[in-house]
Each structure stands twice: as C-alpha cells, then as structure tokens.
Amino acid sequence: MSRAPVKTGPIRDLRALTGPERAALVLLTLGEDHKALWTMFDEEEIKVLSQAMASLGDVTSSVVEELLIDFIGNISGSGTVVGSVDQTQRLLASFLPQDKVDDLMEEIRGPAGRTMWEKLGNVSEVVLANYLRNEYPQTVAVVLSKVKPEHAARVLGVLPEDFALECVTRMLRMEPVQKEILDRIEYTLRTEFMSNLARTSKRDSHEMMADIFNAFDRQTEARFLTSLEERNRSSAERIRALMFVFEDLSKLDAGGIQTLLRAVDKNQLTLALKGTTDVLRDLFFNNMSERAARIMREDMANMGPVRLRDVEVAQQAMVQVAKDLANKGEIILAGSGAEDELIY
C-alpha cells in the first residue's frame, strides 16, 4: 500500500472530506473504547480506512462536531441497523474465546428449533436421509419416531426401499427407549450431524458471486471479472476459482458423465456439445452407445451454424443440471481450484 500524503493545514470544511475520510474520522473520535467496530469491516475496507486515517492531518473541532451530528442524524433517521451472520461472528470474536464463538455460531447457523427433534424437523428430508442411511436401522427408527410424522414419511420416501422397510419394522416393534440411549443418540446428532450441517451451511459471499457469475453469458462474465480485477484482484481470483463452468464437466468420472447424460435434454446436449472442444465432446460420446453417439454427431452436422448465445444457454443449463445432481449426492463435481481435484 502506497504511503498516503498527509493533508497540509487543518481541515475546516466537512465537504472537503471523502466518504472514507469521514468514516475514519468517526472511528478516530470514538477511540479505542469502540475498537469492536473494526470487526465489522473486511480486510480491504480496513486498508482503505487506515489509509484515510493516516492522511487526515489536523481537523478542526467544528468539523468534528458537524460530522458527529450528521452521523448521529443519519443513524436515527434510518431507524435500522443491518446485521449478518459474518458481522455477528466478527463481533463475538472480539470479546469471546474462539471455542465459545464456534459453539454459538453453529447454533445460529443450524436449523431452527428449541430441541434436537424440532431442529431435525427443519432439516431437508434429503439431507437427513443421506445421513441416516449410514446408521443402524434401530437408530433410524428411534430418530424418526421423535420427529413429526409427515417429516418422517418424507425421509422414509428418500431412503433406499429395503432399508426404509427395515426401519418401519423396527418402529412397529419399538418399546419405550431408555433415557440414556436417547441422550446418546441426541449427543451424536448434535456433535456429528448438526455440527457439520452448521459448518457447511455458512455461505461465503464469494461463493454467492461465483454462482451469479456462472449465470452470466461469457462476454458479460469476462467484462465483470476484468473490471473486478482492476479494483480487487484477490476477490476476482477467488471468484474465478469457485466458478464451475461447462468445461469443468471434463473432470467428471465415467459414472458421473453417464448420470448426467440420463438427466439432460438431448436437444440441449446436442447444442451444448456443438460449441465445445473435441476433447470434451469425445468424453461424452465415449460414454454413449455407438448408435447414440453416431446419431448425435449427425444431428450436430445437420444443425448448420448456431448462435453463440444459444450454445452458452444450453451449456449453462447443463451445468445447472450437474449442480442439481451434485446437491442430491448423485455425482461429484470438482471445481477449477487445485484443492478440488479428485484423488482415486
């Protein structure tokens, strides 16, 4: 960060201050007693504020008074304070031990409900079923007997049929469960399932923006990423690493490709493959029957020229189908980052 030039002469007019300088002056005036306010800012904002603070120089008392009156007036006039999970975590971290912060944030991010069983009732049946399918049928029977009947029905509908039937049989024969067994199951759910659920439910703002960028056409995506790189290179690089684009489908294994082929619209697939590389095209063809691959090649040849925009729409639709399958646990997606490479 380049050294900021200090203003020469005292500042006598509030209008001479920029937005960051006004914010820096407010923080200077509040002093160390309100240092927790700094936890509300991200790293880039702290840099901007620090630079503005270092360059302020002398400010007359009348300007400080006018700024604080304006600041207080804006707060009281808006009548609202914007809070978020991330802001809450940063604020708690300023005065609580980290383990306490983690426990509180897991509770906040987890599903709503006063008891464990109420919380389970607010967990998606697919997510809950994916966890329970690895448990003993007797344990599943106990859990499903404690949640609302309609939610238990949805979970049973998602579980493998034979396993679900075994759980139903156990529920029919179930006797009153001893308290220590129930406490042990509840403890396991809290420490294993709910804890992991709370951690994975936290969504980074860069992940959200990566999804938005994925929905852009290629030209718009390139324009925004280029502009963002000029302002904040680290954020642009992070978004690019999180984005999942059509070309990333090349990282699917054979089973994933075949699952995707069964799920996508064939006309959409033909259009999407017409505008991709020979390598990715052959990857899909090699996972089809010879007859299906031959027919698709012929269809692509007979299409003639197609609009780039139509190809991109078809490719984006295929990416969305792939993401939906991944959310259901039917395929595994690897992103563009090195940390997402699959090891076999």
Secondary structure as UniProt FT lines:
FT   HELIX           14..16
FT   HELIX           19..30
FT   HELIX           32..40
FT   HELIX           43..54
FT   HELIX           61..78
FT   HELIX           85..93
FT   TURN            94..95
FT   HELIX           98..109
FT   HELIX           116..120
FT   TURN            121..122
FT   HELIX           125..132
FT   TURN            133..134
FT   HELIX           137..146
FT   HELIX           149..158
FT   HELIX           161..172
FT   HELIX           179..188
FT   HELIX           189..194
FT   HELIX           195..201
FT   HELIX           205..215
FT   HELIX           218..231
FT   HELIX           233..242
FT   HELIX           246..251
FT   HELIX           254..263
FT   HELIX           266..274
FT   HELIX           278..285
FT   TURN            286..287
FT   HELIX           290..303
FT   HELIX           308..327
FT   TURN            328..329
FT   HELIX           338..340
//
